[in-house]
Amino acid sequence: MTVDSKPPPTDIEIITDLASRLMSLGDADVYSKTYEELVRHVRSSGVVEPNWEAPSADLKYEYKWANPQPGQSPDDVFGPFGEDDMKSWYKAKYFGSMGEAIKVRVAGRGGDWGDWDDVVQ
């Protein structure tokens, strides 16, 4: 007996599936619609809840200090912060000259902490 262990669908697979469903409902020009039109149409399709919010394209990050100062807990986590904010702080060298002062991870995904260059694209 084998267990079906399909990986979860990627974001693009989900979007393509939703676009195909919209096309099957008679919306042949789904690829020329505005974002707002698509959200309204997806909500009315019944595939998602009527109050569904589309996920943001702006990744959010959390960070913690790699070497906390006296009085700081190594478990203190800061964020989530948007990608633009994090990159501007990095450029200002707030996290050290190469981001070495912090460990970073994508917010909401949990997982391991990584170095700036390994996590932030």
C-alpha positions, 0 to 999 in steps of 0.5 A: 500500500503506497501513500500518495504524498503529492507536494502542495501546489505552488502559487502559480499552480493555484493561480492557473487553476483559479483562472481555468475555473473562471474560464470554465464559468464563461469568462474567456478574457480572464487574463485581461482583467484588472486585479480588482475584477479578478478578486470580485470574480473569484469571490463570486465563483464560490471557490473561496469565501465571500470575504476572501483576501488575496495574499500580498506579493510583499513578503514579510520578514522577521528577524532576531539579533545574532548576538544579543546585547546584555539585557536582550533575550536571544528569543526576542523576535522582531516583525513582521516587516515588509520587504522594502523596509527590511531592504532599506534598513539593510542598505542603511547598515542597521543590521551590520555591514553585510546583514551579519548582525541578524538572523532572518526568516520569512514571517508566517512560515516558521522554519529555521533562521538564516543569514541575510543572503540566504533568506532575503532575495 
